[in-house]
Amino acid sequence: MKQNHTKLSVIQLIIVTLFCVVSLTIPQSAEAFSDQVVQRGATGDDVVELQARMQYNGYYNGTIDGVFGWQTYWSVKEFQKQFGLEVVDGVVGDKTKAMLERATKYDKEFVLQNLREGRKFTYYGGVDKNIQRGPKGSKGQPKKQPKDDGVEKQQEQKQPKEEAPAPKEEPPAEEQQPQAKERPVKEEPEAPAEESPPEQQEPAEEPTPEGAEEPEEAPEEPEEAPAEPEETPEEPEAPEEPEEDPIEEIETPEEEEPEAQDDDINIEKAMNVPEGFSDNDIQLMAQAVYGEARGEPYEGQVAVAAVILNRIESPIFPNTVSDVIFEPLAFTAVADGQIWMEPNERARKAVMDAINGQDPSGNAIYYFNPQTATNKWIWSRPQIKQIGKHIFCE
Amino acid sequence: MARNIIIAILVVVVAGAGFWGYREHEEKNAILNHTENTYQRAFHDLTYQVDLLHDEIGSTLAMNSTEKLSPSLAEVWRITSQAQNDLGQLPLGLMPFSKTEEFLKKVGDFSYQHSIRNQEHEPLTDENYDDLKTLYSQAADIQNELRSVQSLVLKDHLRWMDAELAMSAGEEPLNNAIVNGFKIIDDKVSGFSEVNFDSETEHVAGNDEKIYERIKDEKTITKQEAEEVAKTFLGRSALGDVQVTETGEGLDYEAYSLTIADRKHNTNVTMDITKNGGHPVWMLNERDIDKDVLSLSEAADNAKNFLETNDFNDMQLVDSKQYDNVGVFQFVFVDDKIRIYPDEVVVEVALDEGDIIAFENFAYLANHKDDREFNLELTKEDAEEKANGNLDIKEHYVAVIENQAGDEVTCHEFYGTIENDTFRIFINAETGNEEQVEKLPNPEPVYH
């Protein structure tokens, strides 16, 4: 008996060491997170990777959009809890990253390319990637959303089945235990493997082969068609395979150039919006600010944006961005059409600063240019200060 | 022959020009008509809504039971916002026409307060009924005036476009019947706008007034001292020339506005510092930030250090967001583990060099105090029961917020989800009232 024990633990030890070596040598490190701590509110490639990995193991069902919003936050916390991390804070530091890297795969190419092409797509582990990508440009169409969501749900339901392999990415059966053990911080070894599935396991709609669910998708992507036969559709994740499914190889040629610059910005993802304002509100305000104050110091532009916000708050003006801006005769830029000029980044930033609480105008609700103001009444308002060419008043 | 050809060409050209001119004229007329019709519609609709408003307030007065009163007041509220909407569409932007809007706002607030907010907890008092009666008779006055302007408009075919043209030409539109009619209405309203509404709908002091109240007894500083304050506050070595101006009478508290050269980035830092007590109110440094080197969490540490060096202690980060290459951080004061939302500051950090590029202190300056008392009668569990059962509650805090009436209340703060949306709700820890419910924003797709 005792002997058995020691033997077992020796085997375990070997396996653990093996696994560590394997996981270190797996080329993932090249694709993995930067060493920054990622927290709620962040944007960028680390967030894309985070969301993709969280979706891979079924914790995240939202859109992979590169913005660490609330939905991402809750799924990170859930992941931290299920995988027994000491700190369940929704902040993605080294430990969480390490755990994610171990438990999931990340096909950067696939994800970034889909983002770049503005596709609606998902990245569930164990689901054939071909059926996870929507048609080109399918993302920014809010109307289609409900339908697409439905698709996402279906995939998510199938999840548990194909998902099972994902956690046991390593070699065959006997490892179940050791594998659990060598996760750094575990109190309950079985927890991750056992507990994560139930979450998504509501219905058991098993046999439907994925292909059947979205028959339209495949024909729509002729370039991908050749890839399919080569794949064993049900088990695409030969987990240890260093290079990914054949699709990538076929696509590499077209990907190469964008790859070079994909590390940042020109990928169209989502963005943070301040509470209570849509991006369109911000755009409209930026246009108004640009039309009214483009030659002014930055402070003056923030002040003009703040005046719009102060009016929304004020009982004697309308209550929405558009109502305030388009109120007849309220702004010269609206009256003379200058509001339709494309605003620059600076105007937009000024609007964001104002929305975030800055108000250089001193809570003004009027302003005017003393050189050109024709309305006598405006001079009777108590003045607060002059910024650039504008006098701001109560 | 040649002459004939030239004549023929000329005829064609003249006819063409004439036709073109006619088309242009037609188009312009069509647009003018369209705009005029929009104004007319808004105006006539406004008159109609005020009619309705009057009737509805009247029937509210006649009612007795709480169950009926509430929907009726809700209806008043709905009509008011409709009327406000109409009013907002009329070209009255730059004329002193604010009293009527304010009246509508007051009616709206009153009806909202008493129908939707807390009818259950606080039925209408006698004073409320008196206020309602006053509102009723005022609505009648406005209704009459609007009716008379309306009949003028209809009888003489008065056009709003004329009023608008007169106003945008900067003339004093003394001879325009529409504008005059509205001026009369406004004067009337201003005559009775000082009615004493019940405390809940009374004017809630804004931050500026509160700041004035808080610092008025503090020591006045000079311009030189303000410069010193600024430099210590910014803590930068490469600061250059400083220009100082003073704010005018329109601001409740007096302040210095400073423009300080930032030599390192070749930009200006602008900020306001109060004359009394020398408190920095806000600060902005506009500079280009081309890349993000720092993570949001490193930047948050910088922001926190910045606050601590400037004696903002016990501040907790409650929200962080990245916009392009800027991190924006919202901090609130924490007293005995309770988040005090009214004591809020916002700090922005550039993600390239990690320096502070903006700071905003209005709320903290207006509200901060160390010795608050908290009313925690409900436990977390009690409060949770008051929350919507569909909400899957994920996080809980105790917090102080300012409610609609402008009072500070101690609340249980819950974060929860319904499907993929996250909500934040505040349950009053003393009364169990649901003080505030908001859906927190999801990331927004880039549509273009």
Interface residues (C-beta under 8 A of the other chain):
Chain A: Q36 V37 V38 Q39 R40 G41 A42 T43 G44 N61 G62 T63 D65 V67 G69 W70 Q71 W74 K77 V91 K139 G140 P142 E268 K269 A270 M271 N272 V273 P274 E275 G276 S278 D279 P297 Y298 E299 V302 P315 I316 F317 P318 N319 D323 E327 P328 L329 A330 A335 R346 K349 M352 D353 N356 G357 Q358 D359 P360 G362 N363 A364 T374 N375 K376 W377 I378 R381 P382 Q383 I384 K385 F392 C393 E394
Chain B: Q84 N85 G88 Q89 L90 P91 L92 G93 L94 M95 P96 S98 K99 E101 E102 K105 K106 E164 M167 S168 A169 G170 E172 G206 N207 D208 T245 T247 G248 E249 G250 L251 A255 S257 N268 T270 D272 W282 L284 E286 D292 L294 S295 L296 S297 E298 A300 D319 S320 K321 Q322 Y323 D324 V326 G327 V328 V346 E348 A358 E360 F362 A363 K394 T417 N420 T422 E438 L440 P441 N442 P443 E444 P445 V446 Y447 H448
